[in-house]
């Protein structure tokens, strides 16, 4: 298991869990980021991670990316 912050660009992963403070977890949940969902890392630039969840793209910071635990 690793965090999204360590993922390679262009790969699709399954979210195993979302950890961290309750405020961050709630925000990620509103994006559709929850256990069992597929997530793709589109790009990362200057600490900003562009992700694709459920055919939608979002930009999150590195702190949030570290809260998302993934499996290949």
PDB file of N, CA, C and O in Angstrom:
ATOM      1  N   UNK A   1       0.858  -1.185   0.000  1.00  0.00           N
ATOM      2  CA  UNK A   1       0.000   0.000   0.000  1.00  0.00           C
ATOM      3  C   UNK A   1       0.895   1.236   0.000  1.00  0.00           C
ATOM      4  O   UNK A   1       1.908   1.289   0.697  1.00  0.00           O
ATOM      5  N   UNK A   2       0.495   2.240  -0.806  1.00  0.00           N
ATOM      6  CA  UNK A   2       1.243   3.488  -0.825  1.00  0.00           C
ATOM      7  C   UNK A   2       0.269   4.663  -0.918  1.00  0.00           C
ATOM      8  O   UNK A   2      -0.937   4.476  -1.081  1.00  0.00           O
ATOM      9  N   UNK A   3       0.807   5.863  -0.812  1.00  0.00           N
ATOM     10  CA  UNK A   3      -0.044   7.042  -0.904  1.00  0.00           C
ATOM     11  C   UNK A   3      -0.058   7.557  -2.342  1.00  0.00           C
ATOM     12  O   UNK A   3       0.842   7.265  -3.129  1.00  0.00           O
ATOM     13  N   UNK A   4      -1.074   8.312  -2.661  1.00  0.00           N
ATOM     14  CA  UNK A   4      -1.195   8.881  -3.998  1.00  0.00           C
ATOM     15  C   UNK A   4      -0.016   9.801  -4.324  1.00  0.00           C
ATOM     16  O   UNK A   4       0.353   9.947  -5.489  1.00  0.00           O
ATOM     17  N   UNK A   5       0.569  10.416  -3.306  1.00  0.00           N
ATOM     18  CA  UNK A   5       1.694  11.331  -3.530  1.00  0.00           C
ATOM     19  C   UNK A   5       2.912  10.617  -4.114  1.00  0.00           C
ATOM     20  O   UNK A   5       3.780  11.267  -4.696  1.00  0.00           O
ATOM     21  N   UNK A   6       2.994   9.293  -3.970  1.00  0.00           N
ATOM     22  CA  UNK A   6       4.111   8.498  -4.491  1.00  0.00           C
ATOM     23  C   UNK A   6       3.779   7.825  -5.826  1.00  0.00           C
ATOM     24  O   UNK A   6       4.622   7.129  -6.391  1.00  0.00           O
ATOM     25  N   UNK A   7       2.576   8.024  -6.324  1.00  0.00           N
ATOM     26  CA  UNK A   7       2.117   7.340  -7.535  1.00  0.00           C
ATOM     27  C   UNK A   7       2.777   7.903  -8.790  1.00  0.00           C
ATOM     28  O   UNK A   7       3.253   9.038  -8.809  1.00  0.00           O
ATOM     29  N   UNK A   8       2.791   7.081  -9.834  1.00  0.00           N
ATOM     30  CA  UNK A   8       3.316   7.514 -11.124  1.00  0.00           C
ATOM     31  C   UNK A   8       2.195   8.135 -11.948  1.00  0.00           C
ATOM     32  O   UNK A   8       1.046   7.694 -11.902  1.00  0.00           O
ATOM     33  N   UNK A   9       2.552   9.153 -12.692  1.00  0.00           N
ATOM     34  CA  UNK A   9       1.579   9.862 -13.529  1.00  0.00           C
ATOM     35  C   UNK A   9       1.040   8.929 -14.611  1.00  0.00           C
ATOM     36  O   UNK A   9       1.787   8.163 -15.221  1.00  0.00           O
ATOM     37  N   UNK A  10      -0.272   9.008 -14.836  1.00  0.00           N
ATOM     38  CA  UNK A  10      -0.915   8.230 -15.890  1.00  0.00           C
ATOM     39  C   UNK A  10      -1.444   6.878 -15.462  1.00  0.00           C
ATOM     40  O   UNK A  10      -2.152   6.225 -16.228  1.00  0.00           O
ATOM     41  N   UNK A  11      -1.117   6.443 -14.259  1.00  0.00           N
ATOM     42  CA  UNK A  11      -1.583   5.135 -13.792  1.00  0.00           C
ATOM     43  C   UNK A  11      -2.900   5.265 -13.033  1.00  0.00           C
ATOM     44  O   UNK A  11      -3.181   6.284 -12.403  1.00  0.00           O
ATOM     45  N   UNK A  12      -3.687   4.214 -13.113  1.00  0.00           N
ATOM     46  CA  UNK A  12      -4.965   4.155 -12.396  1.00  0.00           C
ATOM     47  C   UNK A  12      -4.820   3.210 -11.214  1.00  0.00           C
ATOM     48  O   UNK A  12      -4.247   2.127 -11.337  1.00  0.00           O
ATOM     49  N   UNK A  13      -5.339   3.627 -10.079  1.00  0.00           N
ATOM     50  CA  UNK A  13      -5.244   2.865  -8.839  1.00  0.00           C
ATOM     51  C   UNK A  13      -6.621   2.731  -8.213  1.00  0.00           C
ATOM     52  O   UNK A  13      -7.560   3.432  -8.589  1.00  0.00           O
ATOM     53  N   UNK A  14      -6.727   1.825  -7.255  1.00  0.00           N
ATOM     54  CA  UNK A  14      -7.942   1.686  -6.445  1.00  0.00           C
ATOM     55  C   UNK A  14      -7.659   2.288  -5.078  1.00  0.00           C
ATOM     56  O   UNK A  14      -6.628   2.007  -4.466  1.00  0.00           O
ATOM     57  N   UNK A  15      -8.574   3.110  -4.610  1.00  0.00           N
ATOM     58  CA  UNK A  15      -8.407   3.730  -3.302  1.00  0.00           C
ATOM     59  C   UNK A  15      -8.678   2.681  -2.227  1.00  0.00           C
ATOM     60  O   UNK A  15      -9.743   2.064  -2.201  1.00  0.00           O
ATOM     61  N   UNK A  16      -7.699   2.487  -1.340  1.00  0.00           N
ATOM     62  CA  UNK A  16      -7.864   1.523  -0.256  1.00  0.00           C
ATOM     63  C   UNK A  16      -8.464   2.202   0.962  1.00  0.00           C
ATOM     64  O   UNK A  16      -9.317   1.630   1.640  1.00  0.00           O
ATOM     65  N   UNK A  17      -8.014   3.436   1.245  1.00  0.00           N
ATOM     66  CA  UNK A  17      -8.576   4.175   2.371  1.00  0.00           C
ATOM     67  C   UNK A  17      -8.214   5.643   2.243  1.00  0.00           C
ATOM     68  O   UNK A  17      -7.293   6.017   1.517  1.00  0.00           O
ATOM     69  N   UNK A  18      -8.964   6.467   2.969  1.00  0.00           N
ATOM     70  CA  UNK A  18      -8.673   7.893   3.060  1.00  0.00           C
ATOM     71  C   UNK A  18      -8.441   8.190   4.533  1.00  0.00           C
ATOM     72  O   UNK A  18      -9.318   7.958   5.365  1.00  0.00           O
ATOM     73  N   UNK A  19      -7.257   8.705   4.853  1.00  0.00           N
ATOM     74  CA  UNK A  19      -6.896   8.966   6.239  1.00  0.00           C
ATOM     75  C   UNK A  19      -6.676  10.460   6.443  1.00  0.00           C
ATOM     76  O   UNK A  19      -6.735  11.239   5.491  1.00  0.00           O
ATOM     77  N   UNK A  20      -6.428  10.849   7.666  1.00  0.00           N
ATOM     78  CA  UNK A  20      -6.151  12.252   7.956  1.00  0.00           C
ATOM     79  C   UNK A  20      -7.235  12.887   8.788  1.00  0.00           C
ATOM     80  O   UNK A  20      -8.095  12.209   9.350  1.00  0.00           O
ATOM     81  N   UNK A  21      -7.178  14.213   8.858  1.00  0.00           N
ATOM     82  CA  UNK A  21      -8.140  14.963   9.660  1.00  0.00           C
ATOM     83  C   UNK A  21      -9.530  14.869   9.049  1.00  0.00           C
ATOM     84  O   UNK A  21      -9.684  14.717   7.837  1.00  0.00           O
ATOM     85  N   UNK A  22     -10.534  14.961   9.906  1.00  0.00           N
ATOM     86  CA  UNK A  22     -11.925  14.807   9.476  1.00  0.00           C
ATOM     87  C   UNK A  22     -12.307  15.802   8.373  1.00  0.00           C
ATOM     88  O   UNK A  22     -13.042  15.456   7.448  1.00  0.00           O
ATOM     89  N   UNK A  23     -11.814  17.020   8.474  1.00  0.00           N
ATOM     90  CA  UNK A  23     -12.135  18.053   7.475  1.00  0.00           C
ATOM     91  C   UNK A  23     -11.624  17.657   6.091  1.00  0.00           C
ATOM     92  O   UNK A  23     -12.322  17.834   5.093  1.00  0.00           O
ATOM     93  N   UNK A  24     -10.412  17.123   6.035  1.00  0.00           N
ATOM     94  CA  UNK A  24      -9.827  16.692   4.766  1.00  0.00           C
ATOM     95  C   UNK A  24     -10.576  15.481   4.221  1.00  0.00           C
ATOM     96  O   UNK A  24     -10.860  15.411   3.025  1.00  0.00           O
ATOM     97  N   UNK A  25     -10.897  14.528   5.095  1.00  0.00           N
ATOM     98  CA  UNK A  25     -11.619  13.332   4.675  1.00  0.00           C
ATOM     99  C   UNK A  25     -12.986  13.698   4.094  1.00  0.00           C
ATOM    100  O   UNK A  25     -13.396  13.137   3.078  1.00  0.00           O
ATOM    101  N   UNK A  26     -13.688  14.630   4.726  1.00  0.00           N
ATOM    102  CA  UNK A  26     -15.005  15.052   4.233  1.00  0.00           C
ATOM    103  C   UNK A  26     -14.886  15.717   2.870  1.00  0.00           C
ATOM    104  O   UNK A  26     -15.699  15.464   1.980  1.00  0.00           O
ATOM    105  N   UNK A  27     -13.872  16.571   2.701  1.00  0.00           N
ATOM    106  CA  UNK A  27     -13.680  17.246   1.428  1.00  0.00           C
ATOM    107  C   UNK A  27     -13.399  16.237   0.317  1.00  0.00           C
ATOM    108  O   UNK A  27     -13.996  16.314  -0.757  1.00  0.00           O
ATOM    109  N   UNK A  28     -12.495  15.295   0.571  1.00  0.00           N
ATOM    110  CA  UNK A  28     -12.170  14.286  -0.438  1.00  0.00           C
ATOM    111  C   UNK A  28     -13.384  13.417  -0.752  1.00  0.00           C
ATOM    112  O   UNK A  28     -13.573  13.003  -1.896  1.00  0.00           O
ATOM    113  N   UNK A  29     -14.202  13.141   0.254  1.00  0.00           N
ATOM    114  CA  UNK A  29     -15.408  12.351   0.038  1.00  0.00           C
ATOM    115  C   UNK A  29     -16.366  13.080  -0.906  1.00  0.00           C
ATOM    116  O   UNK A  29     -17.019  12.439  -1.729  1.00  0.00           O
ATOM    117  N   UNK A  30     -16.459  14.413  -0.798  1.00  0.00           N
ATOM    118  CA  UNK A  30     -17.342  15.176  -1.690  1.00  0.00           C
ATOM    119  C   UNK A  30     -16.870  15.106  -3.138  1.00  0.00           C
ATOM    120  O   UNK A  30     -17.663  15.300  -4.060  1.00  0.00           O
ATOM    121  N   UNK A  31     -15.573  14.829  -3.342  1.00  0.00           N
ATOM    122  CA  UNK A  31     -15.043  14.677  -4.697  1.00  0.00           C
ATOM    123  C   UNK A  31     -15.301  13.272  -5.249  1.00  0.00           C
ATOM    124  O   UNK A  31     -15.056  13.010  -6.426  1.00  0.00           O
ATOM    125  N   UNK A  32     -15.790  12.379  -4.404  1.00  0.00           N
ATOM    126  CA  UNK A  32     -16.013  10.992  -4.820  1.00  0.00           C
ATOM    127  C   UNK A  32     -14.844  10.095  -4.483  1.00  0.00           C
ATOM    128  O   UNK A  32     -14.724   8.985  -5.001  1.00  0.00           O
ATOM    129  N   UNK A  33     -13.992  10.582  -3.616  1.00  0.00           N
ATOM    130  CA  UNK A  33     -12.769   9.868  -3.248  1.00  0.00           C
ATOM    131  C   UNK A  33     -13.042   9.015  -2.006  1.00  0.00           C
ATOM    132  O   UNK A  33     -12.906   9.485  -0.876  1.00  0.00           O
ATOM    133  N   UNK A  34     -13.429   7.756  -2.231  1.00  0.00           N
ATOM    134  CA  UNK A  34     -13.666   6.859  -1.105  1.00  0.00           C
ATOM    135  C   UNK A  34     -13.247   5.445  -1.459  1.00  0.00           C
ATOM    136  O   UNK A  34     -12.967   5.140  -2.618  1.00  0.00           O
ATOM    137  N   UNK A  35     -13.205   4.601  -0.473  1.00  0.00           N
ATOM    138  CA  UNK A  35     -12.708   3.231  -0.594  1.00  0.00           C
ATOM    139  C   UNK A  35     -13.348   2.473  -1.750  1.00  0.00           C
ATOM    140  O   UNK A  35     -14.569   2.467  -1.901  1.00  0.00           O
ATOM    141  N   UNK A  36     -12.504   1.829  -2.571  1.00  0.00           N
ATOM    142  CA  UNK A  36     -12.988   1.021  -3.676  1.00  0.00           C
ATOM    143  C   UNK A  36     -13.113   1.772  -4.993  1.00  0.00           C
ATOM    144  O   UNK A  36     -13.281   1.150  -6.042  1.00  0.00           O
ATOM    145  N   UNK A  37     -13.035   3.078  -4.956  1.00  0.00           N
ATOM    146  CA  UNK A  37     -13.166   3.908  -6.153  1.00  0.00           C
ATOM    147  C   UNK A  37     -11.848   3.942  -6.920  1.00  0.00           C
ATOM    148  O   UNK A  37     -10.780   3.882  -6.311  1.00  0.00           O
ATOM    149  N   UNK A  38     -11.910   4.038  -8.246  1.00  0.00           N
ATOM    150  CA  UNK A  38     -10.688   4.140  -9.041  1.00  0.00           C
ATOM    151  C   UNK A  38     -10.261   5.602  -9.135  1.00  0.00           C
ATOM    152  O   UNK A  38     -11.096   6.500  -9.239  1.00  0.00           O
ATOM    153  N   UNK A  39      -8.946   5.828  -9.098  1.00  0.00           N
ATOM    154  CA  UNK A  39      -8.390   7.170  -9.173  1.00  0.00           C
ATOM    155  C   UNK A  39      -7.185   7.134 -10.111  1.00  0.00           C
ATOM    156  O   UNK A  39      -6.379   6.205 -10.071  1.00  0.00           O
ATOM    157  N   UNK A  40      -7.078   8.155 -10.950  1.00  0.00           N
ATOM    158  CA  UNK A  40      -5.960   8.259 -11.880  1.00  0.00           C
ATOM    159  C   UNK A  40      -5.221   9.560 -11.616  1.00  0.00           C
ATOM    160  O   UNK A  40      -5.834  10.618 -11.479  1.00  0.00           O
ATOM    161  N   UNK A  41      -3.911   9.473 -11.545  1.00  0.00           N
ATOM    162  CA  UNK A  41      -3.086  10.673 -11.378  1.00  0.00           C
ATOM    163  C   UNK A  41      -2.764  11.200 -12.772  1.00  0.00           C
ATOM    164  O   UNK A  41      -2.041  10.558 -13.534  1.00  0.00           O
ATOM    165  N   UNK A  42      -3.303  12.371 -13.098  1.00  0.00           N
ATOM    166  CA  UNK A  42      -3.128  12.974 -14.419  1.00  0.00           C
ATOM    167  C   UNK A  42      -1.789  13.705 -14.503  1.00  0.00           C
ATOM    168  O   UNK A  42      -1.036  13.523 -15.460  1.00  0.00           O
ATOM    169  N   UNK A  43      -1.497  14.532 -13.498  1.00  0.00           N
ATOM    170  CA  UNK A  43      -0.218  15.254 -13.487  1.00  0.00           C
ATOM    171  C   UNK A  43       0.089  15.737 -12.082  1.00  0.00           C
ATOM    172  O   UNK A  43      -0.786  15.795 -11.219  1.00  0.00           O
ATOM    173  N   UNK A  44       1.353  16.083 -11.873  1.00  0.00           N
ATOM    174  CA  UNK A  44       1.745  16.743 -10.633  1.00  0.00           C
ATOM    175  C   UNK A  44       2.776  17.801 -10.966  1.00  0.00           C
ATOM    176  O   UNK A  44       3.748  17.551 -11.678  1.00  0.00           O
ATOM    177  N   UNK A  45       2.539  18.996 -10.431  1.00  0.00           N
ATOM    178  CA  UNK A  45       3.386  20.128 -10.737  1.00  0.00           C
ATOM    179  C   UNK A  45       3.388  21.077  -9.545  1.00  0.00           C
ATOM    180  O   UNK A  45       2.340  21.549  -9.105  1.00  0.00           O
ATOM    181  N   UNK A  46       4.561  21.340  -9.040  1.00  0.00           N
ATOM    182  CA  UNK A  46       4.739  22.284  -7.931  1.00  0.00           C
ATOM    183  C   UNK A  46       3.832  21.980  -6.734  1.00  0.00           C
ATOM    184  O   UNK A  46       3.236  22.888  -6.155  1.00  0.00           O
ATOM    185  N   UNK A  47       3.734  20.704  -6.369  1.00  0.00           N
ATOM    186  CA  UNK A  47       2.954  20.325  -5.200  1.00  0.00           C
ATOM    187  C   UNK A  47       1.461  20.219  -5.432  1.00  0.00           C
ATOM    188  O   UNK A  47       0.708  19.963  -4.492  1.00  0.00           O
ATOM    189  N   UNK A  48       1.014  20.412  -6.680  1.00  0.00           N
ATOM    190  CA  UNK A  48      -0.402  20.274  -7.015  1.00  0.00           C
ATOM    191  C   UNK A  48      -0.593  18.994  -7.818  1.00  0.00           C
ATOM    192  O   UNK A  48       0.115  18.744  -8.794  1.00  0.00           O
ATOM    193  N   UNK A  49      -1.555  18.194  -7.395  1.00  0.00           N
ATOM    194  CA  UNK A  49      -1.835  16.912  -8.036  1.00  0.00           C
ATOM    195  C   UNK A  49      -3.175  17.010  -8.748  1.00  0.00           C
ATOM    196  O   UNK A  49      -4.187  17.334  -8.127  1.00  0.00           O
ATOM    197  N   UNK A  50      -3.187  16.731 -10.048  1.00  0.00           N
ATOM    198  CA  UNK A  50      -4.436  16.705 -10.806  1.00  0.00           C
ATOM    199  C   UNK A  50      -4.858  15.245 -10.904  1.00  0.00           C
ATOM    200  O   UNK A  50      -4.127  14.402 -11.423  1.00  0.00           O
ATOM    201  N   UNK A  51      -6.054  14.967 -10.393  1.00  0.00           N
ATOM    202  CA  UNK A  51      -6.553  13.591 -10.341  1.00  0.00           C
ATOM    203  C   UNK A  51      -7.850  13.461 -11.126  1.00  0.00           C
ATOM    204  O   UNK A  51      -8.553  14.444 -11.360  1.00  0.00           O
ATOM    205  N   UNK A  52      -8.152  12.240 -11.524  1.00  0.00           N
ATOM    206  CA  UNK A  52      -9.390  11.943 -12.215  1.00  0.00           C
ATOM    207  C   UNK A  52     -10.142  10.901 -11.397  1.00  0.00           C
ATOM    208  O   UNK A  52      -9.642   9.801 -11.161  1.00  0.00           O
ATOM    209  N   UNK A  53     -11.353  11.261 -10.966  1.00  0.00           N
ATOM    210  CA  UNK A  53     -12.237  10.349 -10.236  1.00  0.00           C
ATOM    211  C   UNK A  53     -13.610  10.445 -10.883  1.00  0.00           C
ATOM    212  O   UNK A  53     -14.149  11.541 -11.036  1.00  0.00           O
ATOM    213  N   UNK A  54     -14.176   9.311 -11.261  1.00  0.00           N
ATOM    214  CA  UNK A  54     -15.529   9.269 -11.840  1.00  0.00           C
ATOM    215  C   UNK A  54     -15.688  10.267 -12.995  1.00  0.00           C
ATOM    216  O   UNK A  54     -16.649  11.036 -13.015  1.00  0.00           O
ATOM    217  N   UNK A  55     -14.768  10.261 -13.942  1.00  0.00           N
ATOM    218  CA  UNK A  55     -14.814  11.129 -15.127  1.00  0.00           C
ATOM    219  C   UNK A  55     -14.784  12.620 -14.813  1.00  0.00           C
ATOM    220  O   UNK A  55     -15.224  13.429 -15.629  1.00  0.00           O
ATOM    221  N   UNK A  56     -14.276  12.991 -13.656  1.00  0.00           N
ATOM    222  CA  UNK A  56     -14.108  14.399 -13.296  1.00  0.00           C
ATOM    223  C   UNK A  56     -12.670  14.633 -12.859  1.00  0.00           C
ATOM    224  O   UNK A  56     -12.047  13.762 -12.252  1.00  0.00           O
ATOM    225  N   UNK A  57     -12.150  15.805 -13.167  1.00  0.00           N
ATOM    226  CA  UNK A  57     -10.777  16.144 -12.783  1.00  0.00           C
ATOM    227  C   UNK A  57     -10.785  17.162 -11.659  1.00  0.00           C
ATOM    228  O   UNK A  57     -11.582  18.100 -11.650  1.00  0.00           O
ATOM    229  N   UNK A  58      -9.882  16.958 -10.713  1.00  0.00           N
ATOM    230  CA  UNK A  58      -9.745  17.845  -9.570  1.00  0.00           C
ATOM    231  C   UNK A  58      -8.273  18.105  -9.302  1.00  0.00           C
ATOM    232  O   UNK A  58      -7.420  17.272  -9.610  1.00  0.00           O
ATOM    233  N   UNK A  59      -7.982  19.257  -8.733  1.00  0.00           N
ATOM    234  CA  UNK A  59      -6.618  19.572  -8.307  1.00  0.00           C
ATOM    235  C   UNK A  59      -6.591  19.563  -6.790  1.00  0.00           C
ATOM    236  O   UNK A  59      -7.391  20.240  -6.144  1.00  0.00           O
ATOM    237  N   UNK A  60      -5.667  18.794  -6.219  1.00  0.00           N
ATOM    238  CA  UNK A  60      -5.516  18.737  -4.770  1.00  0.00           C
ATOM    239  C   UNK A  60      -4.058  19.004  -4.431  1.00  0.00           C
ATOM    240  O   UNK A  60      -3.180  18.874  -5.284  1.00  0.00           O
ATOM    241  N   UNK A  61      -3.806  19.378  -3.182  1.00  0.00           N
ATOM    242  CA  UNK A  61      -2.415  19.633  -2.788  1.00  0.00           C
ATOM    243  C   UNK A  61      -1.753  18.341  -2.302  1.00  0.00           C
ATOM    244  O   UNK A  61      -2.401  17.306  -2.152  1.00  0.00           O
ATOM    245  N   UNK A  62      -0.458  18.434  -2.065  1.00  0.00           N
ATOM    246  CA  UNK A  62       0.308  17.253  -1.677  1.00  0.00           C
ATOM    247  C   UNK A  62      -0.164  16.667  -0.347  1.00  0.00           C
ATOM    248  O   UNK A  62      -0.154  15.450  -0.165  1.00  0.00           O
ATOM    249  N   UNK A  63      -0.575  17.525   0.575  1.00  0.00           N
ATOM    250  CA  UNK A  63      -1.076  17.052   1.864  1.00  0.00           C
ATOM    251  C   UNK A  63      -2.281  16.136   1.708  1.00  0.00           C
ATOM    252  O   UNK A  63      -2.385  15.107   2.376  1.00  0.00           O
ATOM    253  N   UNK A  64      -3.190  16.523   0.817  1.00  0.00           N
ATOM    254  CA  UNK A  64      -4.359  15.682   0.566  1.00  0.00           C
ATOM    255  C   UNK A  64      -3.961  14.398  -0.147  1.00  0.00           C
ATOM    256  O   UNK A  64      -4.498  13.329   0.145  1.00  0.00           O
ATOM    257  N   UNK A  65      -3.022  14.502  -1.081  1.00  0.00           N
ATOM    258  CA  UNK A  65      -2.571  13.319  -1.807  1.00  0.00           C
ATOM    259  C   UNK A  65      -1.962  12.299  -0.855  1.00  0.00           C
ATOM    260  O   UNK A  65      -2.083  11.093  -1.073  1.00  0.00           O
ATOM    261  N   UNK A  66      -1.309  12.776   0.197  1.00  0.00           N
ATOM    262  CA  UNK A  66      -0.712  11.863   1.188  1.00  0.00           C
ATOM    263  C   UNK A  66      -1.766  11.161   2.038  1.00  0.00           C
ATOM    264  O   UNK A  66      -1.482  10.128   2.645  1.00  0.00           O
ATOM    265  N   UNK A  67      -2.979  11.710   2.087  1.00  0.00           N
ATOM    266  CA  UNK A  67      -4.059  11.103   2.878  1.00  0.00           C
ATOM    267  C   UNK A  67      -4.756   9.969   2.128  1.00  0.00           C
ATOM    268  O   UNK A  67      -5.487   9.185   2.733  1.00  0.00           O
ATOM    269  N   UNK A  68      -4.536   9.877   0.820  1.00  0.00           N
ATOM    270  CA  UNK A  68      -5.190   8.871   0.001  1.00  0.00           C
ATOM    271  C   UNK A  68      -4.281   7.655  -0.142  1.00  0.00           C
ATOM    272  O   UNK A  68      -3.231   7.731  -0.780  1.00  0.00           O
ATOM    273  N   UNK A  69      -4.682   6.545   0.446  1.00  0.00           N
ATOM    274  CA  UNK A  69      -3.935   5.292   0.368  1.00  0.00           C
ATOM    275  C   UNK A  69      -4.466   4.485  -0.807  1.00  0.00           C
ATOM    276  O   UNK A  69      -5.674   4.295  -0.952  1.00  0.00           O
ATOM    277  N   UNK A  70      -3.534   4.007  -1.656  1.00  0.00           N
ATOM    278  CA  UNK A  70      -3.926   3.326  -2.890  1.00  0.00           C
ATOM    279  C   UNK A  70      -3.251   1.971  -3.039  1.00  0.00           C
ATOM    280  O   UNK A  70      -2.233   1.690  -2.407  1.00  0.00           O
ATOM    281  N   UNK A  71      -3.845   1.136  -3.890  1.00  0.00           N
ATOM    282  CA  UNK A  71      -3.245  -0.136  -4.285  1.00  0.00           C
ATOM    283  C   UNK A  71      -3.345  -0.228  -5.813  1.00  0.00           C
ATOM    284  O   UNK A  71      -4.308   0.254  -6.409  1.00  0.00           O
ATOM    285  N   UNK A  72      -2.358  -0.840  -6.426  1.00  0.00           N
ATOM    286  CA  UNK A  72      -2.327  -0.943  -7.897  1.00  0.00           C
ATOM    287  C   UNK A  72      -3.338  -1.961  -8.383  1.00  0.00           C
ATOM    288  O   UNK A  72      -3.459  -2.185  -9.587  1.00  0.00           O
TER     289      UNK A  72
END
